[in-house]
Amino acid sequence: MRWRYLKEHRRAIYSQLVLSDKLAGHLEEIDQSANEMMERLIKDMAERQGVTERLKAENQLRWVGMMNNIRSAAEEMVLNDLIYA
């Protein structure tokens, strides 16, 4: 996603990274940061909203719905903070 964003919307930065042979390293760094941020956000948001293993055992449908909402919110934050920055 970051590669496409840079290529389509930040052409100068994209060209600079390609010419300096730093694009692959940059993309790896962003990918790692995005994955770590997603994990941290999902864990924190689930704790704050009371989404636990107990809820999963008692009401799976509610747990799935809440986790889907949390994942969507976390993904939006990662996109705005890392991918489109």
The first five atom37 places (N, CA, C, CB, O) and aatype in JSON, in Angstrom:
{
  "aatype": [12, 1, 17, 1, 18, 10, 11, 6, 8, 1, 1, 0, 9, 18, 15, 5, 10, 19, 10, 15, 3, 11, 10, 0, 7, 8, 10, 6, 6, 9, 3, 5, 15, 0, 2, 6, 12, 12, 6, 1, 10, 9, 11, 3, 12, 0, 6, 1, 5, 7, 19, 16, 6, 1, 10, 11, 0, 6, 2, 5, 10, 1, 17, 19, 7, 12, 12, 2, 2, 9, 1, 15, 0, 0, 6, 6, 12, 19, 10, 2, 3, 10, 9, 18, 0],
  "atom_mask": [
    [1, 1, 1, 1, 1],
    [1, 1, 1, 1, 1],
    [1, 1, 1, 1, 1],
    [1, 1, 1, 1, 1],
    [1, 1, 1, 1, 1],
    [1, 1, 1, 1, 1],
    [1, 1, 1, 1, 1],
    [1, 1, 1, 1, 1],
    [1, 1, 1, 1, 1],
    [1, 1, 1, 1, 1],
    [1, 1, 1, 1, 1],
    [1, 1, 1, 1, 1],
    [1, 1, 1, 1, 1],
    [1, 1, 1, 1, 1],
    [1, 1, 1, 1, 1],
    [1, 1, 1, 1, 1],
    [1, 1, 1, 1, 1],
    [1, 1, 1, 1, 1],
    [1, 1, 1, 1, 1],
    [1, 1, 1, 1, 1],
    [1, 1, 1, 1, 1],
    [1, 1, 1, 1, 1],
    [1, 1, 1, 1, 1],
    [1, 1, 1, 1, 1],
    [1, 1, 1, 0, 1],
    [1, 1, 1, 1, 1],
    [1, 1, 1, 1, 1],
    [1, 1, 1, 1, 1],
    [1, 1, 1, 1, 1],
    [1, 1, 1, 1, 1],
    [1, 1, 1, 1, 1],
    [1, 1, 1, 1, 1],
    [1, 1, 1, 1, 1],
    [1, 1, 1, 1, 1],
    [1, 1, 1, 1, 1],
    [1, 1, 1, 1, 1],
    [1, 1, 1, 1, 1],
    [1, 1, 1, 1, 1],
    [1, 1, 1, 1, 1],
    [1, 1, 1, 1, 1],
    [1, 1, 1, 1, 1],
    [1, 1, 1, 1, 1],
    [1, 1, 1, 1, 1],
    [1, 1, 1, 1, 1],
    [1, 1, 1, 1, 1],
    [1, 1, 1, 1, 1],
    [1, 1, 1, 1, 1],
    [1, 1, 1, 1, 1],
    [1, 1, 1, 1, 1],
    [1, 1, 1, 0, 1],
    [1, 1, 1, 1, 1],
    [1, 1, 1, 1, 1],
    [1, 1, 1, 1, 1],
    [1, 1, 1, 1, 1],
    [1, 1, 1, 1, 1],
    [1, 1, 1, 1, 1],
    [1, 1, 1, 1, 1],
    [1, 1, 1, 1, 1],
    [1, 1, 1, 1, 1],
    [1, 1, 1, 1, 1],
    [1, 1, 1, 1, 1],
    [1, 1, 1, 1, 1],
    [1, 1, 1, 1, 1],
    [1, 1, 1, 1, 1],
    [1, 1, 1, 0, 1],
    [1, 1, 1, 1, 1],
    [1, 1, 1, 1, 1],
    [1, 1, 1, 1, 1],
    [1, 1, 1, 1, 1],
    [1, 1, 1, 1, 1],
    [1, 1, 1, 1, 1],
    [1, 1, 1, 1, 1],
    [1, 1, 1, 1, 1],
    [1, 1, 1, 1, 1],
    [1, 1, 1, 1, 1],
    [1, 1, 1, 1, 1],
    [1, 1, 1, 1, 1],
    [1, 1, 1, 1, 1],
    [1, 1, 1, 1, 1],
    [1, 1, 1, 1, 1],
    [1, 1, 1, 1, 1],
    [1, 1, 1, 1, 1],
    [1, 1, 1, 1, 1],
    [1, 1, 1, 1, 1],
    [1, 1, 1, 1, 1]
  ],
  "atom_positions": [
    [[0.82, -1.19, 0.0], [0.0, 0.0, 0.0], [0.87, 1.26, 0.0], [-0.94, -0.01, 1.21], [0.61, 2.22, -0.73]],
    [[1.9, 1.24, 0.83], [2.78, 2.4, 0.92], [3.46, 2.65, -0.43], [3.84, 2.22, 2.03], [3.59, 3.79, -0.87]],
    [[3.9, 1.57, -1.08], [4.56, 1.69, -2.38], [3.64, 2.38, -3.38], [4.98, 0.31, -2.91], [4.05, 3.32, -4.06]],
    [[2.39, 1.93, -3.46], [1.44, 2.5, -4.41], [1.15, 3.96, -4.06], [0.13, 1.68, -4.42], [1.06, 4.81, -4.95]],
    [[1.0, 4.25, -2.76], [0.74, 5.62, -2.34], [1.89, 6.54, -2.74], [0.52, 5.68, -0.82], [1.67, 7.61, -3.3]],
    [[3.12, 6.12, -2.47], [4.27, 6.94, -2.84], [4.34, 7.13, -4.35], [5.57, 6.3, -2.34], [4.57, 8.25, -4.82]],
    [[4.15, 6.07, -5.1], [4.27, 6.13, -6.55], [3.2, 7.02, -7.17], [4.18, 4.73, -7.14], [3.47, 7.74, -8.13]],
    [[1.98, 6.99, -6.62], [0.88, 7.74, -7.21], [0.74, 9.16, -6.65], [-0.4, 7.01, -6.99], [0.31, 10.06, -7.37]],
    [[1.1, 9.37, -5.37], [0.81, 10.66, -4.75], [2.03, 11.42, -4.25], [-0.11, 10.45, -3.61], [1.96, 12.63, -4.04]],
    [[3.13, 10.74, -4.06], [4.37, 11.38, -3.58], [5.51, 11.0, -4.51], [4.69, 10.96, -2.11], [6.47, 10.35, -4.11]],
    [[5.38, 11.42, -5.75], [6.33, 11.0, -6.78], [7.76, 11.44, -6.5], [5.9, 11.54, -8.11], [8.7, 10.7, -6.8]],
    [[7.94, 12.61, -5.93], [9.29, 13.09, -5.65], [9.97, 12.2, -4.6], [9.26, 14.56, -5.16], [11.13, 11.82, -4.76]],
    [[9.24, 11.88, -3.54], [9.8, 11.01, -2.5], [10.07, 9.63, -3.07], [8.84, 10.92, -1.29], [11.11, 9.03, -2.79]],
    [[9.13, 9.12, -3.86], [9.3, 7.81, -4.49], [10.57, 7.79, -5.36], [8.06, 7.45, -5.34], [11.38, 6.87, -5.26]],
    [[10.72, 8.79, -6.19], [11.9, 8.85, -7.07], [13.19, 8.95, -6.28], [11.79, 10.05, -8.02], [14.18, 8.29, -6.6]],
    [[13.17, 9.75, -5.23], [14.36, 9.9, -4.4], [14.74, 8.56, -3.75], [14.12, 10.96, -3.31], [15.92, 8.2, -3.72]],
    [[13.76, 7.83, -3.24], [14.03, 6.53, -2.62], [14.54, 5.52, -3.64], [12.78, 6.0, -1.94], [15.44, 4.73, -3.35]],
    [[13.96, 5.53, -4.84], [14.4, 4.61, -5.88], [15.83, 4.93, -6.3], [13.46, 4.68, -7.11], [16.66, 4.03, -6.39]],
    [[16.11, 6.19, -6.55], [17.44, 6.59, -7.02], [18.52, 6.36, -5.97], [17.43, 8.04, -7.43], [19.67, 6.08, -6.32]],
    [[18.16, 6.48, -4.71], [19.15, 6.26, -3.65], [19.18, 4.8, -3.19], [18.85, 7.17, -2.45], [19.9, 4.45, -2.26]],
    [[18.4, 3.97, -3.86], [18.33, 2.53, -3.57], [17.9, 2.25, -2.13], [19.69, 1.88, -3.83], [18.39, 1.32, -1.49]],
    [[16.98, 3.08, -1.63], [16.5, 2.93, -0.26], [15.02, 2.56, -0.19], [16.73, 4.21, 0.51], [14.45, 2.47, 0.89]],
    [[14.39, 2.35, -1.34], [12.95, 2.07, -1.35], [12.61, 0.77, -0.61], [12.45, 1.98, -2.79], [11.69, 0.76, 0.21]],
    [[13.33, -0.29, -0.88], [13.03, -1.58, -0.25], [13.17, -1.49, 1.27], [13.97, -2.68, -0.79], [12.31, -1.99, 2.0]],
    [[14.23, -0.86, 1.74], [14.42, -0.7, 3.18], [13.32, 0.14, 3.81], [0.0, 0.0, 0.0], [12.84, -0.18, 4.89]],
    [[12.94, 1.2, 3.12], [11.87, 2.06, 3.61], [10.56, 1.28, 3.72], [11.69, 3.28, 2.69], [9.86, 1.38, 4.72]],
    [[10.24, 0.52, 2.69], [8.99, -0.24, 2.68], [8.99, -1.32, 3.76], [8.77, -0.88, 1.31], [7.96, -1.54, 4.4]],
    [[10.12, -1.97, 3.98], [10.22, -2.98, 5.04], [10.02, -2.34, 6.41], [11.59, -3.68, 4.99], [9.33, -2.9, 7.27]],
    [[10.62, -1.17, 6.61], [10.49, -0.47, 7.89], [9.04, -0.06, 8.15], [11.4, 0.77, 7.9], [8.54, -0.23, 9.26]],
    [[8.38, 0.47, 7.13], [6.98, 0.87, 7.27], [6.11, -0.35, 7.54], [6.5, 1.61, 6.0], [5.2, -0.29, 8.37]],
    [[6.36, -1.45, 6.83], [5.58, -2.67, 7.03], [5.72, -3.19, 8.45], [6.01, -3.74, 6.03], [4.73, -3.55, 9.08]],
    [[6.94, -3.24, 8.95], [7.17, -3.72, 10.31], [6.49, -2.79, 11.32], [8.68, -3.82, 10.59], [5.84, -3.27, 12.26]],
    [[6.64, -1.5, 11.14], [6.01, -0.54, 12.06], [4.5, -0.66, 12.02], [6.44, 0.89, 11.7], [3.84, -0.59, 13.06]],
    [[3.94, -0.83, 10.83], [2.49, -0.95, 10.69], [1.97, -2.2, 11.39], [2.09, -0.97, 9.21], [0.94, -2.15, 12.06]],
    [[2.66, -3.32, 11.22], [2.24, -4.56, 11.88], [2.31, -4.45, 13.39], [3.1, -5.73, 11.41], [1.4, -4.89, 14.09]],
    [[3.38, -3.86, 13.9], [3.52, -3.68, 15.35], [2.44, -2.75, 15.88], [4.91, -3.13, 15.68], [1.86, -3.01, 16.94]],
    [[2.18, -1.67, 15.16], [1.16, -0.72, 15.58], [-0.22, -1.38, 15.58], [1.16, 0.51, 14.67], [-1.01, -1.17, 16.51]],
    [[-0.52, -2.18, 14.56], [-1.81, -2.88, 14.5], [-1.99, -3.79, 15.7], [-1.92, -3.7, 13.19], [-3.03, -3.76, 16.36]],
    [[-0.98, -4.59, 16.0], [-1.06, -5.51, 17.14], [-1.29, -4.75, 18.44], [0.21, -6.35, 17.24], [-2.14, -5.13, 19.24]],
    [[-0.53, -3.69, 18.65], [-0.63, -2.91, 19.87], [-2.0, -2.24, 19.99], [0.47, -1.85, 19.92], [-2.62, -2.28, 21.05]],
    [[-2.48, -1.64, 18.89], [-3.77, -0.97, 18.92], [-4.91, -1.95, 19.18], [-4.01, -0.23, 17.62], [-5.8, -1.67, 19.98]],
    [[-4.89, -3.09, 18.5], [-5.95, -4.08, 18.69], [-5.98, -4.55, 20.14], [-5.76, -5.27, 17.73], [-7.05, -4.65, 20.74]],
    [[-4.82, -4.85, 20.68], [-4.75, -5.31, 22.07], [-5.27, -4.24, 23.03], [-3.3, -5.69, 22.44], [-6.1, -4.54, 23.89]],
    [[-4.81, -3.01, 22.88], [-5.22, -1.92, 23.76], [-6.72, -1.63, 23.64], [-4.42, -0.66, 23.46], [-7.4, -1.46, 24.65]],
    [[-7.21, -1.56, 22.42], [-8.62, -1.25, 22.22], [-9.52, -2.38, 22.74], [-8.9, -1.0, 20.73], [-10.58, -2.11, 23.3]],
    [[-9.1, -3.62, 22.55], [-9.89, -4.75, 23.05], [-9.96, -4.71, 24.58], [-9.28, -6.09, 22.58], [-11.02, -4.96, 25.15]],
    [[-8.85, -4.41, 25.23], [-8.84, -4.31, 26.69], [-9.76, -3.2, 27.17], [-7.42, -4.08, 27.2], [-10.53, -3.39, 28.11]],
    [[-9.68, -2.04, 26.53], [-10.52, -0.91, 26.94], [-12.0, -1.17, 26.74], [-10.12, 0.33, 26.18], [-12.82, -0.69, 27.51]],
    [[-12.34, -1.94, 25.7], [-13.74, -2.21, 25.4], [-14.25, -3.49, 26.05], [-13.94, -2.29, 23.9], [-15.4, -3.87, 25.85]],
    [[-13.41, -4.15, 26.81], [-13.83, -5.34, 27.53], [-14.02, -6.57, 26.65], [0.0, 0.0, 0.0], [-14.82, -7.45, 26.97]],
    [[-13.29, -6.64, 25.56], [-13.36, -7.79, 24.67], [-12.35, -8.82, 25.17], [-13.08, -7.39, 23.16], [-11.14, -8.65, 24.99]],
    [[-12.85, -9.87, 25.81], [-11.99, -10.85, 26.46], [-12.26, -12.26, 25.92], [-12.21, -10.82, 27.98], [-13.18, -12.48, 25.15]],
    [[-11.42, -13.18, 26.36], [-11.63, -14.58, 26.01], [-12.92, -15.1, 26.64], [-10.42, -15.45, 26.47], [-13.58, -15.98, 26.09]],
    [[-13.27, -14.54, 27.77], [-14.53, -14.94, 28.42], [-15.72, -14.56, 27.55], [-14.66, -14.28, 29.82], [-16.65, -15.35, 27.36]],
    [[-15.69, -13.35, 27.01], [-16.76, -12.91, 26.1], [-16.78, -13.81, 24.87], [-16.56, -11.43, 25.68], [-17.85, -14.17, 24.38]],
    [[-15.63, -14.17, 24.38], [-15.54, -15.06, 23.21], [-16.22, -16.4, 23.5], [-14.07, -15.28, 22.82], [-16.9, -16.94, 22.63]],
    [[-16.03, -16.92, 24.7], [-16.63, -18.2, 25.07], [-18.14, -18.08, 25.29], [-15.97, -18.75, 26.33], [-18.9, -19.0, 24.97]],
    [[-18.57, -16.94, 25.83], [-19.99, -16.76, 26.16], [-20.83, -16.3, 24.98], [-20.12, -15.76, 27.28], [-21.98, -16.73, 24.83]],
    [[-20.28, -15.43, 24.15], [-21.07, -14.85, 23.06], [-20.14, -14.61, 21.86], [-21.77, -13.51, 23.51], [-19.63, -13.5, 21.66]],
    [[-19.93, -15.66, 21.08], [-18.98, -15.58, 19.98], [-19.36, -14.54, 18.94], [-18.85, -16.93, 19.32], [-18.5, -13.83, 18.42]],
    [[-20.64, -14.45, 18.63], [-21.08, -13.51, 17.61], [-20.78, -12.07, 18.01], [-22.58, -13.67, 17.34], [-20.31, -11.27, 17.2]],
    [[-21.04, -11.74, 19.26], [-20.75, -10.38, 19.75], [-19.24, -10.14, 19.74], [-21.32, -10.18, 21.18], [-18.78, -9.06, 19.34]],
    [[-18.47, -11.14, 20.17], [-17.02, -11.02, 20.19], [-16.47, -10.75, 18.79], [-16.38, -12.29, 20.78], [-15.63, -9.88, 18.6]],
    [[-16.96, -11.51, 17.81], [-16.5, -11.34, 16.43], [-16.84, -9.94, 15.92], [-17.13, -12.4, 15.51], [-16.0, -9.29, 15.3]],
    [[-18.05, -9.49, 16.19], [-18.45, -8.15, 15.75], [-17.6, -7.06, 16.36], [0.0, 0.0, 0.0], [-17.17, -6.13, 15.67]],
    [[-17.34, -7.18, 17.65], [-16.53, -6.18, 18.33], [-15.08, -6.21, 17.82], [-16.55, -6.41, 19.85], [-14.48, -5.16, 17.61]],
    [[-14.54, -7.4, 17.62], [-13.17, -7.5, 17.12], [-13.06, -6.97, 15.69], [-12.69, -8.96, 17.17], [-12.06, -6.34, 15.34]],
    [[-14.07, -7.2, 14.87], [-14.05, -6.65, 13.51], [-14.05, -5.12, 13.55], [-15.27, -7.15, 12.71], [-13.33, -4.48, 12.79]],
    [[-14.86, -4.54, 14.44], [-14.88, -3.08, 14.58], [-13.54, -2.55, 15.06], [-15.99, -2.65, 15.55], [-13.04, -1.53, 14.57]],
    [[-12.95, -3.24, 16.01], [-11.65, -2.83, 16.54], [-10.58, -2.91, 15.45], [-11.25, -3.71, 17.75], [-9.78, -1.99, 15.3]],
    [[-10.57, -4.01, 14.7], [-9.59, -4.15, 13.61], [-9.74, -3.05, 12.57], [-9.73, -5.53, 12.94], [-8.75, -2.49, 12.09]],
    [[-10.98, -2.73, 12.23], [-11.22, -1.68, 11.23], [-10.72, -0.33, 11.73], [-12.72, -1.59, 10.89], [-10.08, 0.41, 10.98]],
    [[-11.0, -0.03, 12.98], [-10.54, 1.24, 13.55], [-9.02, 1.29, 13.62], [-11.14, 1.45, 14.96], [-8.41, 2.31, 13.29]],
    [[-8.4, 0.2, 14.03], [-6.93, 0.14, 14.11], [-6.31, 0.28, 12.72], [-6.47, -1.17, 14.77], [-5.32, 0.98, 12.55]],
    [[-6.9, -0.39, 11.74], [-6.38, -0.3, 10.38], [-6.46, 1.13, 9.85], [-7.14, -1.25, 9.44], [-5.53, 1.6, 9.2]],
    [[-7.55, 1.8, 10.14], [-7.7, 3.2, 9.71], [-6.63, 4.08, 10.34], [-9.1, 3.72, 10.07], [-6.08, 4.96, 9.68]],
    [[-6.34, 3.85, 11.62], [-5.3, 4.63, 12.3], [-3.93, 4.37, 11.68], [-5.27, 4.29, 13.8], [-3.16, 5.3, 11.46]],
    [[-3.63, 3.12, 11.39], [-2.34, 2.77, 10.79], [-2.22, 3.4, 9.41], [-2.18, 1.24, 10.69], [-1.17, 3.95, 9.06]],
    [[-3.27, 3.33, 8.63], [-3.24, 3.92, 7.29], [-2.96, 5.42, 7.37], [-4.57, 3.68, 6.56], [-2.12, 5.94, 6.63]],
    [[-3.66, 6.1, 8.26], [-3.48, 7.56, 8.37], [-2.13, 7.94, 8.97], [-4.59, 8.14, 9.21], [-1.53, 8.93, 8.54]],
    [[-1.66, 7.19, 9.95], [-0.43, 7.56, 10.65], [0.85, 7.1, 9.96], [-0.46, 7.0, 12.04], [1.88, 7.76, 10.07]],
    [[0.79, 5.98, 9.24], [2.02, 5.45, 8.64], [1.99, 5.39, 7.12], [2.27, 4.07, 9.17], [2.92, 5.86, 6.47]],
    [[0.96, 4.84, 6.56], [0.93, 4.61, 5.12], [0.77, 5.91, 4.35], [-0.19, 3.64, 4.76], [1.5, 6.15, 3.39]],
    [[-0.16, 6.75, 4.76], [-0.45, 7.98, 4.03], [0.27, 9.19, 4.61], [-1.93, 8.23, 4.02], [-0.09, 10.32, 4.29]],
    [[1.27, 8.97, 5.44], [1.99, 10.09, 6.05], [3.15, 10.51, 5.18], [2.49, 9.72, 7.47], [3.88, 11.44, 5.53]]
  ]
}
